[in-house]
Amino acid sequence: MTTEETKYHIPVMLTECIDGLQINPEGVYADLTFGGGGHSKAIAEKLTTGKLVVFDQDADAILNYENLIKNAKNKDKIIFVAANFRYLKKFLRLHGFSKIDGILADLGVSSHQFDTAHRGFSFRFDANLDMRMDASNHDLTAYKIINEYSEKDLIHIFSYYGEIINSKTLANAICTSRINKVINTTTELKLIASKVAKRGQENKYLAQLFQSLRIVVNEEMKALEEMLLQTSEVLKSGGRLVIMTYHSLEDRPVKNYIKHGKITGEAEKDMFGNVEKPFESITRKPIEASENELETNPRSRSAKLRIAQKL
């Protein structure tokens, strides 16, 4: 892997993901989260006459793709789609693919996004409250949520998407503060939230808060659910679905869909009482990063990898 790729994002559980796909050199695959390109590059290297369709809506990822692929030997194997993976089926068909052999989705926010200060994804930097993955596609920002949403809506966002225990206290502190002064930056929000966080757990608390805002700004859960429902339509029989999640909100619908064929986990049964589901789980329990990987890439610590096969 090049220095530039490592700087952008270290791919998590790379070997496990590639092994899980069971790549056919002549097959067609989709990487739904291009990011730094590490997973995509590894897939493309195993293809001969096959094709790889990669998705990413982030402007920085698009630029990164252009820089990485312009001199690559296998660039003719890769088709880049500058869109959210919720449009999986639409763009596959647009490029002439009705059924494909495998899908990979690494749902984590890339290291590059966290480390790019002006994007506002991290509380480590002072930046405007933005957090949009695709700034050209919509106007909803973290600023709008923090300064314009009702206290009731903020409580729901913080408790459901951030799993913050004292979400009422936090929402009230924000609403009280914004009466006198608009909350413009990550630093201003951090100061307010830190005052109501449990002592010694400020960083975890802030991470939960920023996660909740990012999820809502980018409609991450809705997009994930829409994508999951399309995977069974576009995968061939025997095709592999490989998905890596980083928090329970993501992992729950993935687990439910693989196990029951339903996002909610409510399984449908036929007249004989058999569960009707499109996938068979290959991993009884989610795969987690090895001790060696945890040492070299701490951001892999919360990753859970699930692999399934289309029935």
N, C-alpha and C positions, 0 to 999 in steps of 0.2 A: 504494500500500500504506500502511496506517495505521501510526502510531507503535507501537501496541500489537502489531501483527503483526511489525513489524521487531524489536521488543524480544524477542518470543518466539522467532522463528526466521526467517532469511532463506531463502526457497526457492532451492535450487540449480538452475541451468540451467532456469529457468522457461520461457523461450521455446522451448528445444529440446524440453522435455517435452511442451508443449502442441502444438507442431508435429508431434511424433512420433505423437501420438494420432490426428491427422487427424479432429478432432471433427465428428460429425454432430449438428446442433442438436436432432434428434429422437431421438438415440440414448441408450443407457444405459451409464454408465461407473462404474468403481470406483476410488477412491483408497484404497489399502490402508494408507497411513500419513498420517493427517490432520495430526498435529503442530501447526504454527502456522497451518495452513489456507491458506497461500499458493497451493499448487498447486490445491487444491480450489476456491478462490474463482475462479481463472482458468478452470478447466473449467466451473464453473457459469455463469459470465458468457457462455459461448458456447452455452449450451443454450436452446432455446425451449420445446418440449414434452418435452424429454428429462429424464432423471433421473441423479443422481449418488449412489452409495452410498459412504460414507466409513467407514473402519475405524480405530480406535485404542483400545488397551487402557489407555493411560496416563491416570491420574486427572486430571492437570494438563491434558492435551490435551482431555479431555472438558469440563472447566470452560472452557477456552479456546474450544472450539466454541460452547458456550452463550453466552458473552460476545460472540463475533463474529457469530453468526447471528441472535440475537434481534431485531435491527433491520434485517437484510439484506432487500433487495427480493426476492432469489431464494431465500429460505429454503425455499419449498415444493418446490424442485427437489432438495433434499438430504435424504438419509436417513442418519442417523448410527448406526453399529453400534459399541457399546462392547465390542469383543472383538478378540482377536488375529486377524491375517489368515490364520492356518492354518485358520480356520473359514469361509473365503471362500464355498465352494459352499453350505454349510448356510444361511448368512444371506441369500445372494442368493435362494435358493429360498424362504426364510421370507418374504421381501418380494415374492415373485411373479415373480422373474427367473430363467429357466432359461438364457438366453443373453444376453450383453451385447456391446457394441461395442468396449470398450477397458478396459485395466487399467493403472494407474500405481502404482508402488511405489518410494518413496524410502527406502532401507534405512538411511540415516544416523540416528544419534542426534541429536535436535534440540539447537540451541544452548541452549534453555531448560533441558533436562535436565542438560546439562553445567554450566550456570551456577547451578542450584539446589543450593546447598551441601549441604542435609540429605539429598539423595538418595544421595550417596556415589558418583556416577558419575565425579567428577573428583578427581585428586590435588592440585588447586590449593586445595581447601578441606578443613578438618578436619570430618569427619562420621563417623557410624557406618557400618560396612561393610554396606551394604544392597544397592543396585543393582537392585532389582526394578522392572520397568516397571509391573507390576500387583501391588501389595502385597496385594490382597484375594484373589488367586487361588492363591497357593502360599506355602510357608514357607521355601523355599530362598533363602538370602542369601549374599552374599560372606563374611560373618562365619562362617557354617557351613562353607563350603568351606575357608577359611583355617585355621580352628581344629579342624576335625574330619576332613577328608579325609586319607587316607594320603599319605605322601611320594610313593609311586608314582603315585597319582592326580593329585597336584599337578604332578608332572613332565610327565605327559601333557597336562594342561590348559594349562600354560605353553608347552610346546613346540608343541602342535598349534593351539591357538586364539590364542596370542599370538606364535607363531613366535619365541620367546625362545631364543637359542642356548645359554646356560648355565642351562637350566631345572633341571638337577640341583642346581647350586650354590644357586640361588634357593630351591628347594623345601626343601633341607637347612637353609638359614638360617632359613626360616620355622618349620620343625618344631623346630629347636633352640631358637628364641626362645620358642615357645609352651609349652615345658615349664615354664618359670619364670613366665610371665605370659601371660594370654589377650590376643590381639591384637584390640582392639575397634574401632579407628578407622582411617580412611584415612591419617592422619598417622603412626600407629604402623607400619602396613604400609609406608608410603613410606620411613621411616627404615631399616627392615630391607633393603628392596630397593635403596635407593640405595647401600648399602655393597658390593653385588656387581655394580652396574652399571658399564659401562665409563666411565671418566672423560670428561666432556664430552658424554656421550650419555644422561645420567640421565633427561631428560624423555621421550625416545623410548622408553627402557626401561620407564619407569613407564606410559606410554601403552599399550605392548604388554601389560603385566601387567594393567592395569585393563580393557583390551579383553577379554582372555581370561576374566576373572571375569564380566564383564557378559554375554558370550555364553553361558556355561554357566548362570548364574543364570536367564536368560530363555529358555533352549533356542532361541536364535536360529537356529542352523543347521538344527535339526530342523524348526522352524516354516517356515523358508524353503523347505526341500525339499518339505514337505507342500503349501505354497501353490503352488509351481511346477507340481507334478503336477496341480493342479486347474485351472490357467489354460487348458489345452487343452480341458478339459471345458466350461468356462463361456463361452468366447469364441466368437462367431459366425465363420463363414468370412470372412476378410478383416479380422477384428478385430485391433486393435493391442495389443501387450504392450510396455510401456515401463518398464524397471527401472534404477534407479540404485544402484550399489554403491560401497563406500568402502574395501574391503580385499580382498585376493586370495581369502580364504576364502569371501566372498560371491560374488565375481565368477566364480569357477571353476564352481560348479554352474549359475549363470545362463547362462554361455557354453555349457556342455555341453548343457544342456537345449534351448536354442535351436538349437544346431548339430546335435545328435544325437538329441534327444528322450529323453535319459537323463541323470540327475543325475551319474552316474559318467563319462559320456562314451563309454560302450560302445554304439555304434550297433547297432540291429537292422536286418536287411536282409530284403527279401522274397525269393521264390524266384528272382527275376531279378537279385538283387544290388543292388537299389536300397535306399537308406537310408530307413527308415520314420520319419518325424519329423513333428510337428504344426505346426512353425513354419518360416518362411523369414526369415532375418536380413535386416533392412533396412540395418543399419550393419555394414559389413565389419569395421571396427575400432570400439571404443567411442568415443563422443564425450566430450571433456573440456572443462572450463570455459575460457572465453576469458581472455585476459590482463586485460581490463577487469574481468571478474567476480572473478578471483583477487585483484585489488587491493582490491575493495570487500568481498569475502567470502572470507577466507583458508581457511575450512573447506571450500571447494569444491575445494581443490587435489587431493585424492585421489579425487574423484568420477569414476566411469566410467558412462556412460549407454549402454545397449543397447536397441535397438528391433527388434521382430520382428512378423511378420504371420502370423495363423493361416491355414494352408493348407486 
